[in-house]
């Protein structure tokens, strides 16, 4: 399974990519304000790469429940110095987390290779931009908007309904000239989902993987983990790693995380277990 992101090509047949989160925001749910200054964001990004991040996801607009949109010019003011500092320097592939075609256009011109779109081409200009630039694209599922998405979300069958909706968005991308090999799919854990829906989506991720495109999963520090464990954001690492490992075992090929070093280790073990299940691979025992 290939994922093409401009001049970068990832073979995800047996490999899982780790995407480090760089929130250049004052109000993100887990680390809002910590990396808002460009120098802090750059130092954080470089640290994530040193820990093993394959991708960096740069976001200048919080999409936490209840958040409001950030104007395009302000998003770009936050992103520009960080992209300028990373482009041409980092071995990691750069992703911009934005639903704005105007912001994405500037970011792609500045060296980004992926557009991570939480609205799945909600901006009428996004599909044509991505097609024209040959960028990688993440289509995420969300019901409503960040401002209202957690107001009593309901599903009859969350895994099937999310997969069906993302299949529709994948078809829309095709119709706009975006090749399948450029698209990854994200079920949007916590975006218009109650706790039971997020748990179901991780447990039944094969329903989305069956669409034949890489599945990106983002469970890091999410509220469903906090509610299962009754723990605050800063104490959700172990729960995040457990959910990540299950997601990888069930077919995730890209993992978005705040904690890269620990996630890389969890992912490698989950990959080995998945390989043993699928191909009878054997993990060599360490020498006595």
C-alpha positions in Angstrom: 0.0 0.0 0.0 1.5 3.3 -1.1 0.9 6.8 0.1 2.2 9.5 -2.2 2.8 13.0 -0.7 4.2 15.2 -3.4 7.8 14.0 -3.8 7.6 11.6 -0.9 6.4 8.0 -1.3 5.7 5.8 1.7 5.2 2.0 1.4 2.9 1.1 4.2 2.4 -2.5 3.4 3.9 -3.6 6.7 4.9 -0.3 8.2 3.2 2.2 10.4 4.2 5.9 10.3 4.3 8.0 13.4 3.1 11.6 13.1 4.2 14.0 15.8 1.8 16.8 16.8 3.0 20.4 16.8 0.2 22.7 18.1 1.0 26.3 17.3 -2.0 27.5 19.3 -2.8 29.1 22.6 -5.8 26.9 23.2 -5.4 23.2 22.1 -6.9 20.8 24.6 -3.7 19.1 25.7 -0.8 21.5 25.3 -2.4 24.9 24.3 0.2 27.7 24.7 3.3 25.6 25.3 4.5 25.8 21.8 2.8 29.0 20.6 6.0 30.9 20.2 7.8 30.0 16.9 11.0 29.2 18.7 9.2 26.8 21.1 7.3 25.2 18.3 10.5 24.6 16.3 12.4 23.2 19.3 9.4 20.8 19.9 9.3 19.7 16.3 13.0 18.9 16.2 12.6 17.0 19.4 9.8 14.9 18.0 11.9 14.1 14.9 14.8 13.1 17.2 12.4 10.7 19.0 11.5 9.0 15.7 8.6 11.0 14.1 8.2 10.2 10.4 5.8 13.0 9.9 5.1 16.4 11.6 1.6 17.7 11.7 1.6 21.5 12.1 -1.7 23.1 13.3 -2.5 26.7 13.9 -6.2 26.3 14.7 -7.5 24.3 17.7 -10.3 21.9 16.8 -11.1 20.9 20.4 -14.8 20.6 21.2 -16.3 24.1 21.5 -13.5 25.9 19.6 -14.1 28.7 17.1 -12.5 29.1 13.7 -9.2 31.1 13.4 -9.0 33.5 10.5 -6.8 32.5 7.6 -4.3 35.3 8.1 -3.8 34.5 11.7 -3.3 30.8 11.0 -0.6 31.7 8.5 1.0 34.2 10.8 1.5 31.3 13.3 2.5 28.7 10.7 4.9 30.7 8.5 8.0 30.9 10.8 7.7 27.3 11.8 7.4 26.0 8.3 10.3 28.3 7.2 12.5 26.8 10.0 11.7 23.2 9.1 11.4 23.1 5.4 14.6 21.8 3.8 16.0 21.0 7.2 14.0 18.2 8.7 13.9 14.6 7.3 10.3 14.4 8.4 7.5 14.9 6.0 5.5 18.1 6.8 1.7 18.1 7.2 -0.4 21.2 7.7 -3.5 20.6 9.8 -6.0 23.1 8.3 -9.5 23.1 6.7 -8.7 26.3 4.7 -7.6 26.1 1.1 -6.0 29.5 1.4 -3.8 28.4 4.3 -3.1 25.1 2.7 -1.9 26.8 -0.5 0.5 29.0 1.4 1.8 26.0 3.4 2.3 23.8 0.3 4.2 26.7 -1.3 6.4 26.9 1.8 7.3 23.2 1.8 4.4 21.2 3.3 3.7 17.9 1.6 0.4 16.8 3.2 -2.9 18.6 4.0 -4.7 17.1 7.0 -8.3 18.3 6.5 -10.7 17.7 9.4 -13.6 18.7 7.2 -12.7 16.3 4.4 -12.7 18.8 1.6 -15.3 21.1 3.1 -13.7 24.2 1.6 -14.7 24.3 -2.1 -11.2 25.2 -3.1 -9.4 22.5 -1.3 -9.9 19.5 -3.7 -8.6 21.4 -6.7 -5.6 22.7 -4.8 -4.6 19.3 -3.5 -5.0 17.8 -7.0 -3.0 20.5 -8.6 -0.1 20.3 -6.1 0.0 16.5 -5.9 -0.1 16.8 -2.2 -0.9 14.0 0.2 -4.3 14.3 1.8 -5.9 13.1 5.0 -9.7 13.0 4.9 -11.2 13.0 8.4 -14.7 12.2 9.6 -16.5 14.8 11.7 -20.2 15.3 12.4 -21.0 19.0 12.7 -18.2 21.5 13.5 -15.8 21.7 16.4 -18.2 24.2 18.0 -21.1 21.8 18.2 -19.8 18.3 17.3 -20.1 16.9 20.8 -23.8 17.9 21.3 -25.3 14.4 21.7 -23.7 12.5 18.7 -25.7 9.5 17.7 -25.0 6.5 15.4 -26.7 3.1 14.9 -23.4 1.5 13.8 -20.5 4.0 14.2 -17.9 1.9 12.4 -20.1 1.2 9.4 -21.5 4.8 9.2 -18.1 6.4 9.5 -16.6 4.1 6.8 -19.5 4.8 4.5 -19.1 8.6 4.9 -15.4 8.5 4.3 -16.0 6.3 1.2 -18.2 9.1 -0.1 -15.5 11.7 0.5 -12.9 9.4 -1.1 -15.1 9.3 -4.2 -15.4 13.1 -4.1 -11.6 13.4 -4.0 -11.3 11.0 -7.0 -13.9 13.1 -8.9 -11.7 16.2 -8.3 -8.6 14.5 -9.8 -6.9 13.4 -6.6 -5.4 9.9 -7.0 -6.3 7.3 -4.4 -2.6 6.8 -3.7 -2.5 10.4 -2.3 -5.3 9.8 0.2 -5.4 8.6 3.8 -8.5 8.2 5.9 -9.1 9.2 9.6 -12.2 8.1 11.5 -12.0 11.3 13.6 -11.8 9.9 17.1 -13.6 12.4 19.4 -14.9 14.5 16.6 -18.7 14.1 17.0 -18.4 10.8 18.9 -19.4 9.7 22.3 -17.0 7.5 24.3 -18.7 4.3 23.1 -18.3 5.4 19.5 -14.6 6.1 19.9 -14.1 2.7 21.5 -16.1 1.0 18.7 -14.1 2.7 16.0 -10.8 1.6 17.4 -12.0 -1.9 18.1 -13.5 -2.2 14.6 -11.0 -0.3 12.5 -10.9 -3.0 9.9 -14.2 -1.6 8.6 -12.4 1.5 7.5 -9.2 -0.3 6.5 -11.3 -2.3 4.0 -11.6 0.8 1.8 -8.0 0.1 0.8 -6.4 3.4 1.8 -4.1 4.0 4.8 -5.9 4.6 8.0 -4.7 7.4 10.2 -5.7 7.2 13.9 -5.4 9.9 16.5 -6.2 8.8 20.0 -3.4 10.6 21.9 -4.7 12.0 25.2 -8.3 12.1 23.9 -11.3 12.5 26.2 -12.5 8.9 25.8 -9.3 7.6 27.4 -9.8 10.1 30.2 -13.3 8.9 30.8 -12.4 5.2 30.7 -9.6 5.8 33.2 -11.0 8.8 35.0 -7.7 10.7 34.5 -6.8 14.2 33.4 -5.1 15.0 30.1 -1.6 14.9 31.5 -2.0 11.3 32.8 -3.3 9.6 29.7 -0.1 8.2 28.2 -0.6 4.6 29.1 -4.2 4.6 27.9 -3.2 6.3 24.7 -0.5 3.7 24.0 -3.0 0.9 24.7 -5.5 2.3 22.2 -2.8 3.0 19.7 -1.5 -0.6 19.9 -5.0 -2.0 19.3 -5.5 0.4 16.4 -2.3 -0.6 14.7 -3.1 -4.3 15.3 -6.5 -3.6 13.6 -5.0 -2.0 10.6 -3.9 1.6 11.3 -1.0 2.7 9.2 -0.4 6.2 10.5 -0.5 7.2 14.2 -0.9 10.8 15.3 0.6 11.4 18.7 1.9 13.9 21.2 4.3 11.3 22.7 6.5 10.1 19.9 9.2 8.1 21.6 6.8 5.9 23.6 4.4 5.6 20.7 7.2 4.4 18.3 8.0 1.5 20.7 4.3 0.6 21.1 3.8 0.7 17.4 6.7 -1.6 16.6 5.4 -4.3 19.0 1.9 -3.9 17.6 3.3 -4.3 14.1 5.1 -7.4 15.1 1.9 -8.9 16.5 0.0 -8.0 13.4 2.6 -9.6 11.2 2.5 -12.8 13.3 -1.3 -12.9 12.9 -1.3 -12.1 9.2 1.8 -13.9 7.9 2.9 -16.2 10.7 6.0 -14.0 11.2 8.2 -14.9 14.1 9.8 -12.4 16.4 13.3 -13.6 17.3 13.9 -14.1 21.0 16.8 -12.2 22.5 20.0 -14.2 23.2 20.2 -15.6 26.7 
